[in-house]
Amino acid sequence: MSNTTMMMSPRRMAWTALPALLAVIGLAQASQAATSAYWRHEEGSDGALIAAGPGSVLDSSGNSNHMQTFDPTFTSASYSTNVSPVPLRSGLPNTLSLDFGPGGDDAGLNDDNYSGGAAINSQLFSSMTMELAFNMNAIGGFQAVFGKDGKPTSSVVPPLKVLVRGDDFPNAVPNQLFIEWIDGDGDVHFLAGGSTITAGEWNHLAFVLTDASASLYVAGEDTPYELVSSIAGEDFAGTSGEVLFASDANYSIGRGAFNGGVADWADAVIDEVRISDTALDTSEFLFAAVPEPSSLLLVALGAAALGARSVRNHS
């Protein structure tokens, strides 16, 4: 047969790639359906403070788990155009973040947002994924970028806290990323990032928690998501299957809690904070971290093109 007869038509190539395209769409829809809250920090303007009142920091998941700041005159972060250079997997534009460092409102390190009265506060998770991007303005002391308030047990540890530590616990690595949480049974656990966080660089984390495992993934500005710490073979589930201790306390961005009180404010730029009610696969994480392929569709199109070339060469 002639090359013209055997060569795959553009229409056929499109149909060949369709399963991969549907797979990409399916992953996007699945992760969207699993999203409990997604604070994108896109509602303001560069340099502006957070508006007063409830619901001022928007949840884009559609579940109305909006956040607010206590008093914009002294607890408000400032909207900033300093955003991660890594694109979002969703393709959504990322134009603004929130800078929780001193200044803007006043000179104190006291900026934070919290989910007052939101339904997510009392949501029970049989598995979950918590993600965000952060860029430290300065390193020093204990600085929490995300957390859940409260002191539900005798421990000083809150139900959840994501922080950059101010010491070298537990492995002689100073100023590392650290996640501590209380599981459904009331037991305290932690994961440590294993490398020193550097000011001025964007970090993208994903904390994945199931009834039997916990995993911490981190991607840099030019590196893909890497599993940096994990626990397996445990029993994290409570009596109702919840893997995070059941409470109706607020979630917070820009600080954490310690021994029942708010604490550990962060001098950091924080953005794209998402909680999902399932254990996401790395292919579903928020950021399309490089040099990871941008999508399965590119692979499928490449394979289709190679197939067409092979047919031509053998005709």
Number of C-alpha atoms within 10 A of each C-alpha: 6 8 12 10 10 14 17 19 12 12 9 12 17 15 13 16 20 15 14 18 19 13 14 17 13 12 16 17 12 14 19 17 13 18 21 24 25 24 21 22 24 21 16 19 16 15 15 15 22 25 17 15 13 16 18 17 24 21 22 18 20 13 14 16 22 25 25 23 27 17 16 20 14 20 22 29 31 25 24 23 15 18 20 25 13 21 17 17 16 15 10 8 9 19 17 24 27 32 30 30 26 21 16 21 20 16 10 13 19 22 29 29 25 24 23 21 16 20 16 21 18 14 15 20 24 20 23 24 25 24 23 24 25 23 23 24 17 15 20 15 14 17 26 26 29 29 25 25 28 23 19 18 16 8 15 15 22 26 28 25 28 25 25 26 24 16 14 13 14 13 11 11 17 18 24 24 24 20 21 18 22 24 22 24 18 20 16 19 15 17 20 21 22 19 14 15 21 15 14 14 13 23 22 24 26 26 23 23 26 23 22 14 16 24 18 25 20 22 22 19 14 13 14 19 24 14 16 15 17 17 14 11 9 11 15 26 21 19 8 12 16 21 28 27 25 21 16 18 21 20 23 25 28 30 30 29 24 16 16 15 13 17 17 24 25 32 25 24 26 30 27 23 22 22 21 22 20 21 20 22 11 16 19 17 24 24 27 22 24 16 10 12 13 16 15 17 19 14 14 19 18 13 15 20 15 12 15 17 13 12 14 16 11 8 12
